[in-house]
Amino acid sequence: MKGQSFFILGLIFALIIAVLAVINNDPVQFNYVFGSQKWPLILIILTTAVFGGVVAASLSFVKIVQLRGQVKQKNKRIAELEEEIKQHKPVEPVVEKEPNQPATRTERAQL
């Protein structure tokens, strides 16, 4: 469901960009580091939209790789701890008395 909503939002965003690009097809002065040139505004709008998508996807990919590494480390640690648990013998639980209970006869005799 989440992927489907992202897909629909992406389509809406692409439609908005396409409409803006078709409406704004006049040539404009584009200045860059080494000079300037007249380009159609549709080309500038689409190029910046694609560039923004590539940057966002790259940043997401880096985060995904980092999170996969963390998951791998955590799974390795879990496996180590589970193996450590298997190696230990079961211990009988210690039952503590309630602090307000009076001592039994045998306990009084031991004191």
SULCORZI-V184864 format. One record per helix or strand. SS is the DSSP state (h for helix, s for strand). FROM is the first residue (numbers start at 1). TO is the last residue. If there is no record, write none. Layout:
[[SS;FROM;TO] [SS;FROM;TO]]
This chain:
[[h;2;23] [s;27;32] [s;35;40] [h;41;87] [h;105;110]]
